[in-house]
Amino acid sequence: MRPAMSNLQISTDRSQLDVPLIYRFLSEQSTWAIGISRPVVERAIENSLCFGGYVDGRQVAFARVITDFATFGNLVDVFVIPEYRGRGYSKELMKTVLAHPSLKGLRRLMLATGDAHALYAQFGFTPPQRPESLMERYFPNIYVS
């Protein structure tokens, strides 16, 4: 566990994650995973490098990296619960994610954001250098039935 400059503690210990909180946020409050099922959230956590942010033992932040630990990573599901926003926790979380030894030396770390471009720009993220080379299969309403 790494104490941040604030009272936020960040850990990659999956056993500390508040999975019900993560599930509720993603399925009910996120802009990207509304309606996601709990089994899908659990499988995503199991197959990713996860970062939990805690204040006084309560989880208040989360980030997940999907990676091969050698060349590529995709940063996803980054959030701070609403009542803890505005305290610099997202910046502390990003610093910790990017400093993680298993993510050092990746050729490409990608993310998608609808509204946090300024946050990620502070950490060196830019629009794709060659957007014409990127393609995707995207199913925005896959979790909504």
C-alpha positions as CSV (number, residue, x, y, z in Angstrom):
1,M,0.0,0.0,0.0
2,R,1.3,3.4,-0.9
3,P,0.3,6.4,1.1
4,A,-0.3,9.5,-1.1
5,M,0.5,13.1,-0.1
6,S,-3.1,13.2,0.9
7,N,-4.9,10.7,3.1
8,L,-5.5,8.5,0.1
9,Q,-3.9,5.1,0.2
10,I,-3.6,3.1,-3.1
11,S,-3.2,-0.6,-3.4
12,T,-3.1,-3.3,-6.1
13,D,-4.3,-5.9,-3.6
14,R,-7.4,-7.4,-5.2
15,S,-8.6,-8.8,-1.9
16,Q,-9.1,-5.2,-0.6
17,L,-11.3,-4.1,-3.5
18,D,-14.9,-3.3,-2.6
19,V,-16.4,-5.1,-5.6
20,P,-20.0,-4.2,-4.7
21,L,-19.0,-0.5,-4.7
22,I,-17.1,-0.9,-8.1
23,Y,-20.1,-2.7,-9.6
24,R,-22.6,-0.1,-8.4
25,F,-20.6,2.8,-9.7
26,L,-19.9,1.2,-13.1
27,S,-23.4,-0.1,-13.6
28,E,-25.3,2.9,-12.2
29,Q,-23.2,6.0,-12.4
30,S,-20.5,5.7,-15.0
31,T,-21.0,7.0,-18.5
32,W,-19.4,4.0,-20.1
33,A,-20.7,0.8,-18.4
34,I,-24.4,1.5,-17.4
35,G,-26.1,-1.8,-17.0
36,I,-22.9,-4.0,-16.8
37,S,-23.5,-7.2,-14.9
38,R,-21.7,-8.1,-11.7
39,P,-20.2,-11.3,-13.2
40,V,-18.7,-9.2,-16.0
41,V,-17.3,-6.7,-13.5
42,E,-15.8,-9.6,-11.5
43,R,-14.3,-11.2,-14.5
44,A,-12.8,-7.9,-15.7
45,I,-11.2,-7.3,-12.2
46,E,-9.9,-10.9,-12.2
47,N,-8.1,-10.4,-15.5
48,S,-6.6,-6.9,-15.0
49,L,-4.2,-5.0,-12.9
50,C,-6.4,-3.1,-10.5
51,F,-5.8,-0.1,-8.3
52,G,-8.0,0.7,-5.4
53,G,-7.9,4.1,-3.6
54,Y,-8.9,4.1,0.1
55,V,-9.6,6.8,2.7
56,D,-9.9,5.6,6.3
57,G,-10.3,2.0,4.9
58,R,-13.1,2.9,2.6
59,Q,-12.7,2.5,-1.1
60,V,-13.3,5.8,-2.9
61,A,-11.4,5.4,-6.2
62,F,-10.6,2.7,-8.7
63,A,-8.6,2.2,-11.9
64,R,-8.0,-0.9,-14.0
65,V,-5.3,-1.6,-16.6
66,I,-5.7,-4.4,-19.2
67,T,-2.2,-5.3,-20.2
68,D,0.2,-7.9,-21.5
69,F,2.8,-6.4,-19.0
70,A,5.3,-6.2,-21.9
71,T,4.2,-3.9,-24.8
72,F,0.7,-2.6,-24.4
73,G,-1.9,-1.4,-21.8
74,N,-5.3,0.0,-21.8
75,L,-6.4,2.2,-18.9
76,V,-10.1,1.8,-18.1
77,D,-12.7,2.2,-15.4
78,V,-11.0,5.2,-13.7
79,F,-13.2,6.9,-11.2
80,V,-13.4,8.7,-7.8
81,I,-16.8,8.4,-6.2
82,P,-18.6,11.8,-6.3
83,E,-18.4,12.7,-2.6
84,Y,-14.6,12.4,-2.8
85,R,-13.9,14.4,-6.0
86,G,-12.0,17.7,-6.0
87,R,-9.4,16.5,-3.5
88,G,-6.7,15.5,-6.0
89,Y,-7.3,11.8,-5.7
90,S,-7.6,11.2,-9.4
91,K,-4.1,12.7,-9.8
92,E,-2.7,10.6,-7.1
93,L,-4.3,7.5,-8.6
94,M,-2.8,8.4,-12.0
95,K,0.7,8.9,-10.5
96,T,0.5,5.5,-8.9
97,V,-0.7,3.7,-12.0
98,L,2.0,5.2,-14.2
99,A,4.7,4.5,-11.6
100,H,3.8,0.8,-11.2
101,P,6.8,-1.4,-12.1
102,S,4.8,-3.8,-14.2
103,L,3.7,-1.0,-16.5
104,K,7.1,0.6,-17.0
105,G,8.4,0.3,-20.5
106,L,5.1,-0.3,-22.3
107,R,5.3,0.9,-25.8
108,R,1.7,2.1,-25.8
109,L,-0.7,2.9,-23.0
110,M,-4.1,3.9,-24.3
111,L,-7.4,5.2,-22.8
112,A,-10.7,6.6,-23.9
113,T,-12.3,9.5,-22.1
114,G,-15.4,11.6,-22.7
115,D,-14.6,14.4,-20.3
116,A,-11.2,14.1,-18.5
117,H,-8.8,15.1,-21.3
118,A,-7.2,17.8,-19.1
119,L,-6.5,15.3,-16.3
120,Y,-4.8,12.8,-18.6
121,A,-2.9,15.4,-20.6
122,Q,-1.1,16.3,-17.3
123,F,0.3,12.7,-17.5
124,G,1.5,12.8,-21.1
125,F,-1.6,11.4,-22.8
126,T,-2.3,13.0,-26.2
127,P,-4.7,12.4,-29.1
128,P,-3.4,9.5,-31.2
129,Q,-0.4,10.4,-33.3
130,R,-1.9,8.4,-36.2
131,P,-5.6,8.3,-35.7
132,E,-6.0,6.9,-39.2
133,S,-4.3,3.7,-38.0
134,L,-6.8,3.1,-35.2
135,M,-9.9,1.0,-35.6
136,E,-12.4,-0.4,-33.1
137,R,-15.4,-2.6,-32.7
138,Y,-17.6,-0.7,-30.3
139,F,-21.0,-1.8,-28.9
140,P,-22.1,1.2,-26.7
141,N,-25.3,-0.4,-25.4
142,I,-24.0,-4.0,-24.9
143,Y,-24.9,-4.0,-21.1
144,V,-28.4,-2.5,-21.5
145,S,-31.1,-5.0,-22.2
